[in-house]
Amino acid sequence: MSRYLKTWEFALAVLLVLEILVLGAINPTFYDPENLLYATLDFMHILFAALPLTLVIITAGIDISGVSVMGLASITLGLAWVAGMNVFVAAGIALLVGVLAGLFNGVLVAKTDVNPLVITLGTLFMFGGLAQGMPALLDLLGFKAYGSEGLAAYQYEGITGLPEAFIALTEGTLGIVPLPLLLVLAFALVLGVLLHRTRFGRYLYLIGNNPEAARYSGVPLVRALIYAYVLSGLGAALAGVMLTSYMTSARADLGSDALLPIITAVVLGGADILGGSGTILGTLLAGAMLGYLRQGLLALGVTNDLIQVVVGSILIAAMAAKQLAHWWGERRLKRRALAGRGRG
């Protein structure tokens, strides 16, 4: 038991509780369990994208294209629905687009020596440009879902009028628990089992610690990397679909401001940007902390611009703390080694 009390995840859980207590003292609505659960709808997309990104960062990789995949999935769903498909079939196609985007990233990362940051920076713009250009198909194909204004109407309000059954994905609850929260918890459970209870998860940690040693140990490095990026693409597409339901509108720019909170959630959750460490639970708790922090700052009248400054500062502080902890650990090991020599 004492071993778990010393973990970073336990510290995050304590900090999350303290944060809610402080926010509740400022705004008593945070003490209402129903309001607290409902507030998670505002940052569910962050969790959907951040949880599988943890797997990528454990391999010492990075995927910053997820925010563009969100918009691409959203507009794919909207266009498929306008074309006459059942909205849930359209959602399935949107998820497939996310898987294909992740596959594209994974193949490039696994099959080349190009830095993953460079690759996913390129696909960030590529997927984003594709998402922005796709709505032009509305006019080219003759779909006038918004009356005579066509594309101009889309650019103002997105693809609206989505079926109530689809909107219910984010409006529905099980008791007082919103359905999206249950979905993200189920997603986290699946990823947690993959990472911490399967050979695939062990491969990811080995790759992050020493890719060359992993390769010589028989680890299927290429396949494991591709799977990690595919899961990242799937998570981003899930985020796009859920955002579309929550916003009741399909847009190419949905989630465009989510990159910083997503990466911060993973790093604050304990994943080392250099690879080899990280947990799904840590990312889940850190994402909730950031989400509730944003809710509290908005309640205090803080603008979105200043909130981005706060989140960026947290990211820098988390990385600095990791470097300090690493330096301190190395120093302690050296002291012990020197002390052992002295006794010898």
Secondary structure, DSSP 8 states (H G I E B T S, - for coil): -HHHHTSHHHHHHHHHHHHHHHHHHH-GGGG-HHHHHHGGGGTHHHHHHHHHHHHHHHTT-----HHHHHHHHHHHHHHHHHTT--HHHHHHHHHHHHHHHHHHHHHHHHHS-S-HHHHHHHHHHHHHHHHHHTTHHHHHTT--TTGGGTHHHHHHH-B----HHHHHHHH-EETTEEHHHHHHHHHHHHHHHHHHHSHHHHHHHHHHH-HHHHHHTT--HHHHHHHHHHHHHHHHHHHHHHHHHHHTSB-TTTTTT-HHHHHHHHHHTT--TTSS---HHHHHHHHHHHHHHHHHHHHTT--HHHHHHHHHHHHHHHHHHHHHHHHHHHHHHHHHHHHHHHH-
